[in-house]
Amino acid sequence: HGGGLSPASELLMAKIDLAQGSLSSALRISLEVMRRDPRNVEAVTIRAEALFLAGDCEQAVQHVKEALRLDPDHHHARSLFKRAKLAASALSSSASAVKKRDFHAAIQDLSDLLHGASPPLNSPLRARALSERGSAWLQLKDYDKAIADANASLAIQDELRSARLTRDKALIALGELDQAIAGLQRTLDDDGKEDEVVQYWLDKARFEKRRLARPDYYRALNVSALALEGEVRSAYRTATLTCHPDRVAGKSEEERAAAAAHFNVVSDALDILTDPLKRQLYDEGHDKEAIAERVEAANRAAREGRRHHHRE
């Protein structure tokens, strides 16, 4: 753009940018024309529309007001004023509703924006409204609708972090852990920097995946989660009556393999459920490997503490 073009030609280029979604270029051109001619109503209106499409609806309303002050009969400015005002009001109202945890009201406000303000399909404003509505659906535990809105938002702005987080949190809630882990890892990789919130949800998804993959030690021994140590040991002895290697020596290879696998599980169950620290960690959701790591860390800390005490 630029280079000796008339204001009318520059603004035509800005309108093309608007149609193509190049909002930053439209904002720059319209501002340049406004600086040379503050009363150019077309430039003010184009800037207002670019602000509206970008989601800065309050500023869009102020610019449209100025355009209408310059030309009260400007047809496009009058139409844009209604849409920008509706969008600004809906965004403000939905934000207030979310603070009050009235997520149904927030969803209604954002739906009114999408239908009443009619933001174009490729506009950041539509992406924002869909993302915020998806977040409200997430709070209401309607995970399918949360994912649908988040995906619709990401189809417009794939880099939108809020929509990515909404989608991946909903996937975690639905147990689609591999998809959530892949999405959260991609967000971290794309950002190229530390993000404590995304890292938290990634760790949570990975933890949940490992938790779900664990053997159920209580079920393996056929005891309740409140079973006392003596009950656990008694249940272990009963379980090994059918799976101890000595008991299945004459069975088929397949039966011996199945018995060996079950014997390993009940042996691990005995080890973990009769040790208070290990059992606590298991009940918190940790798997065998994580339990071993934490027990070793606790023992190491205890040894270092004793050495420090002796030095004193």
C-alpha positions as CSV (number, residue, x, y, z in Angstrom):
1,H,0.0,0.0,0.0
2,G,0.9,3.7,-0.1
3,G,3.2,5.3,-2.5
4,G,1.3,8.3,-3.9
5,L,-2.2,6.7,-3.9
6,S,-5.2,9.0,-3.3
7,P,-7.1,8.6,0.0
8,A,-9.9,7.0,-1.9
9,S,-7.6,4.4,-3.4
10,E,-5.9,3.8,0.0
11,L,-9.3,3.2,1.6
12,L,-10.3,0.9,-1.2
13,M,-7.2,-1.2,-0.3
14,A,-8.2,-1.0,3.3
15,K,-11.7,-2.4,2.5
16,I,-10.0,-5.2,0.6
17,D,-7.9,-5.9,3.6
18,L,-11.0,-6.0,5.8
19,A,-12.7,-8.5,3.4
20,Q,-9.6,-10.7,3.5
21,G,-9.2,-10.5,7.3
22,S,-6.0,-8.5,7.2
23,L,-7.2,-6.3,10.1
24,S,-3.8,-4.9,11.1
25,S,-3.2,-3.5,7.6
26,A,-6.7,-2.0,7.5
27,L,-6.1,-0.4,10.9
28,R,-2.8,1.0,9.7
29,I,-4.1,2.5,6.4
30,S,-7.2,4.0,8.0
31,L,-5.2,5.6,10.8
32,E,-2.8,7.1,8.2
33,V,-5.6,8.6,6.3
34,M,-7.3,9.9,9.5
35,R,-4.0,11.6,10.6
36,R,-4.0,13.5,7.3
37,D,-7.7,14.1,7.4
38,P,-9.5,13.6,10.7
39,R,-12.9,14.3,9.1
40,N,-12.6,11.5,6.5
41,V,-15.7,9.6,7.5
42,E,-14.8,6.6,5.4
43,A,-11.5,6.2,7.1
44,V,-13.1,6.5,10.6
45,T,-15.8,3.9,9.6
46,I,-13.2,1.5,8.2
47,R,-11.1,1.8,11.3
48,A,-14.3,1.2,13.4
49,E,-15.1,-1.9,11.5
50,A,-11.6,-3.3,11.8
51,L,-11.7,-2.7,15.6
52,F,-15.1,-4.4,15.7
53,L,-13.9,-7.5,13.8
54,A,-10.8,-7.6,16.0
55,G,-13.0,-7.8,19.1
56,D,-12.2,-4.3,20.4
57,C,-15.9,-3.4,20.4
58,E,-15.8,-0.5,22.9
59,Q,-13.3,1.3,20.7
60,A,-15.3,0.4,17.7
61,V,-18.4,2.0,19.2
62,Q,-16.5,5.2,19.9
63,H,-15.2,5.4,16.3
64,V,-18.6,4.8,14.9
65,K,-20.0,7.6,17.0
66,E,-17.4,9.9,15.6
67,A,-18.3,8.7,12.0
68,L,-22.0,9.4,12.7
69,R,-21.1,12.8,14.1
70,L,-19.3,13.6,10.9
71,D,-22.1,12.2,8.7
72,P,-25.4,11.2,10.6
73,D,-26.8,9.6,7.5
74,H,-23.8,7.3,6.7
75,H,-25.6,4.1,6.0
76,H,-22.8,1.7,6.8
77,A,-21.8,3.5,10.0
78,R,-25.4,3.3,11.3
79,S,-25.6,-0.4,10.6
80,L,-22.1,-1.0,12.1
81,F,-23.1,1.1,15.2
82,K,-25.9,-1.3,16.1
83,R,-23.7,-4.4,15.7
84,A,-20.7,-3.0,17.6
85,K,-22.9,-1.7,20.4
86,L,-24.6,-5.1,20.7
87,A,-21.3,-6.9,20.7
88,A,-19.8,-4.6,23.3
89,S,-22.8,-5.0,25.5
90,A,-22.8,-8.8,25.2
91,L,-19.1,-9.1,26.0
92,S,-19.4,-6.9,29.0
93,S,-22.5,-8.7,30.2
94,S,-21.1,-12.1,29.7
95,A,-17.9,-11.2,31.6
96,S,-20.1,-10.0,34.5
97,A,-22.1,-13.2,34.4
98,V,-18.9,-15.3,34.6
99,K,-17.7,-13.4,37.6
100,K,-21.1,-14.2,39.3
101,R,-20.7,-17.8,38.1
102,D,-23.9,-17.5,36.1
103,F,-22.6,-19.5,33.1
104,H,-26.1,-20.0,31.6
105,A,-26.4,-16.2,31.3
106,A,-22.9,-15.9,29.9
107,I,-23.8,-18.4,27.2
108,Q,-27.0,-16.5,26.3
109,D,-25.1,-13.2,26.0
110,L,-22.5,-14.7,23.8
111,S,-25.1,-16.5,21.7
112,D,-26.9,-13.2,21.3
113,L,-23.6,-11.7,20.0
114,L,-23.0,-14.4,17.5
115,H,-26.5,-14.2,16.1
116,G,-27.3,-10.5,16.6
117,A,-23.9,-8.9,15.8
118,S,-23.2,-11.4,13.0
119,P,-19.4,-11.3,13.1
120,P,-18.0,-12.7,9.9
121,L,-17.0,-16.4,9.9
122,N,-13.2,-15.6,9.8
123,S,-13.2,-12.8,12.3
124,P,-11.3,-12.7,15.6
125,L,-14.5,-11.5,17.3
126,R,-16.3,-14.6,16.3
127,A,-13.3,-16.7,17.5
128,R,-13.3,-14.9,20.9
129,A,-17.1,-15.3,21.4
130,L,-17.0,-19.0,20.6
131,S,-14.0,-19.5,22.8
132,E,-15.6,-17.7,25.8
133,R,-18.9,-19.6,25.2
134,G,-16.9,-22.9,25.1
135,S,-15.3,-21.9,28.5
136,A,-18.8,-21.4,30.0
137,W,-20.0,-24.8,28.7
138,L,-16.9,-26.3,30.3
139,Q,-17.8,-24.8,33.6
140,L,-21.3,-26.4,33.3
141,K,-19.6,-29.7,32.5
142,D,-21.2,-29.9,29.1
143,Y,-18.0,-31.1,27.6
144,D,-19.3,-31.9,24.1
145,K,-20.5,-28.4,23.6
146,A,-17.4,-27.0,25.1
147,I,-15.3,-28.9,22.6
148,A,-17.6,-28.0,19.7
149,D,-17.2,-24.2,20.4
150,A,-13.5,-24.5,21.1
151,N,-12.9,-26.3,17.8
152,A,-15.1,-23.7,15.9
153,S,-13.0,-21.0,17.5
154,L,-9.7,-22.7,16.6
155,A,-10.9,-23.1,13.0
156,I,-10.7,-19.3,12.9
157,Q,-7.6,-18.7,15.1
158,D,-5.7,-21.9,15.6
159,E,-3.3,-20.2,18.0
160,L,-6.0,-19.0,20.4
161,R,-4.7,-20.3,23.8
162,S,-8.0,-20.0,25.7
163,A,-9.8,-22.2,23.1
164,R,-7.0,-24.8,23.1
165,L,-7.2,-25.0,26.9
166,T,-11.0,-25.3,26.9
167,R,-10.8,-28.1,24.4
168,D,-8.1,-30.0,26.2
169,K,-9.6,-29.6,29.6
170,A,-12.9,-31.0,28.2
171,L,-11.0,-33.9,26.6
172,I,-9.4,-34.7,30.0
173,A,-12.8,-34.7,31.6
174,L,-14.1,-37.1,29.0
175,G,-11.1,-39.4,29.4
176,E,-9.7,-38.7,26.0
177,L,-6.3,-38.3,27.5
178,D,-4.1,-39.0,24.5
179,Q,-5.8,-36.3,22.5
180,A,-5.5,-33.9,25.5
181,I,-1.8,-34.6,26.0
182,A,-1.1,-34.1,22.3
183,G,-3.0,-30.8,22.3
184,L,-1.4,-29.4,25.5
185,Q,2.1,-30.4,24.3
186,R,1.6,-28.7,21.0
187,T,0.5,-25.5,22.8
188,L,3.7,-25.6,24.9
189,D,5.8,-26.2,21.8
190,D,4.1,-23.5,19.7
191,D,4.5,-20.9,22.5
192,G,8.2,-21.8,22.9
193,K,8.2,-20.6,26.5
194,E,7.2,-21.8,29.9
195,D,3.4,-21.7,30.6
196,E,2.6,-22.8,34.2
197,V,-1.1,-23.2,33.5
198,V,-0.7,-25.3,30.3
199,Q,2.1,-27.3,32.1
200,Y,-0.2,-28.0,35.0
201,W,-2.9,-29.5,32.8
202,L,-0.4,-31.5,30.8
203,D,1.0,-33.0,34.0
204,K,-2.6,-33.6,35.2
205,A,-3.5,-35.4,31.9
206,R,-0.3,-37.5,32.1
207,F,-1.0,-38.4,35.7
208,E,-4.5,-39.4,35.0
209,K,-3.4,-41.6,32.1
210,R,-1.0,-43.4,34.4
211,R,-3.6,-43.6,37.2
212,L,-6.1,-45.3,34.9
213,A,-3.5,-47.8,33.6
214,R,-2.7,-49.0,37.1
215,P,-3.8,-52.4,38.4
216,D,-6.6,-52.1,40.9
217,Y,-4.9,-53.7,43.9
218,Y,-8.0,-53.7,46.1
219,R,-9.9,-55.6,43.4
220,A,-7.0,-57.9,42.9
221,L,-7.2,-59.0,46.5
222,N,-10.9,-58.7,46.7
223,V,-10.8,-56.3,49.7
224,S,-12.3,-52.8,50.3
225,A,-10.3,-49.6,50.3
226,L,-10.8,-49.5,54.1
227,A,-9.3,-53.0,54.6
228,L,-6.9,-53.3,57.6
229,E,-3.4,-54.7,57.1
230,G,-4.4,-58.1,58.5
231,E,-7.3,-58.3,56.1
232,V,-4.9,-57.5,53.2
233,R,-2.5,-60.2,54.2
234,S,-5.3,-62.8,54.6
235,A,-6.7,-61.9,51.2
236,Y,-3.2,-62.3,49.7
237,R,-2.9,-65.8,51.1
238,T,-6.3,-66.7,49.6
239,A,-5.4,-65.2,46.2
240,T,-2.1,-67.1,46.0
241,L,-3.9,-70.4,46.4
242,T,-4.9,-70.2,42.7
243,C,-2.0,-68.2,41.1
244,H,1.2,-69.2,43.0
245,P,3.6,-70.8,40.5
246,D,3.7,-74.0,42.6
247,R,-0.1,-74.3,42.3
248,V,-0.1,-74.1,38.4
249,A,2.9,-76.1,37.6
250,G,0.9,-78.7,35.7
251,K,-1.2,-76.2,33.8
252,S,-0.8,-75.2,30.1
253,E,1.7,-72.6,29.1
254,E,-1.0,-70.0,28.6
255,E,-2.6,-70.7,32.0
256,R,0.8,-70.5,33.7
257,A,1.5,-67.2,32.0
258,A,-1.9,-65.8,33.2
259,A,-1.3,-67.1,36.7
260,A,2.2,-65.6,36.8
261,A,0.8,-62.2,35.7
262,H,-1.9,-62.3,38.4
263,F,0.7,-63.5,41.0
264,N,2.8,-60.4,40.2
265,V,-0.1,-58.1,40.7
266,V,-1.2,-59.6,44.0
267,S,2.4,-59.5,45.2
268,D,2.6,-55.9,44.3
269,A,-0.7,-55.3,46.0
270,L,0.6,-56.9,49.3
271,D,3.8,-54.8,49.1
272,I,1.9,-51.5,48.6
273,L,-1.2,-52.0,50.6
274,T,0.6,-53.1,53.8
275,D,3.1,-50.1,53.7
276,P,1.4,-46.9,55.1
277,L,3.3,-44.5,52.9
278,K,3.0,-46.6,49.7
279,R,-0.7,-47.2,50.3
280,Q,-1.2,-43.4,50.8
281,L,0.5,-42.7,47.5
282,Y,-1.5,-45.4,45.8
283,D,-4.7,-44.0,47.1
284,E,-3.7,-40.6,45.8
285,G,-3.5,-42.0,42.3
286,H,0.2,-42.8,41.9
287,D,1.3,-45.9,40.0
288,K,4.0,-48.4,41.1
289,E,6.9,-46.6,39.5
290,A,5.9,-43.2,40.9
291,I,5.4,-44.7,44.3
292,A,8.9,-46.2,44.2
293,E,10.3,-42.8,43.2
294,R,8.6,-41.0,46.0
295,V,9.5,-43.6,48.6
296,E,13.1,-43.4,47.5
297,A,13.0,-39.6,47.7
298,A,11.6,-39.8,51.2
299,N,14.2,-42.3,52.3
300,R,17.0,-40.2,50.8
301,A,15.7,-37.1,52.6
302,A,15.6,-39.1,55.9
303,R,19.2,-40.2,55.5
304,E,20.4,-36.7,54.7
305,G,18.5,-35.4,57.7
306,R,20.2,-38.0,60.0
307,R,23.6,-37.1,58.6
308,H,22.9,-33.4,59.2
309,H,21.8,-34.2,62.7
310,H,24.9,-36.2,63.5
311,R,27.1,-33.3,62.2
312,E,25.5,-30.9,64.6
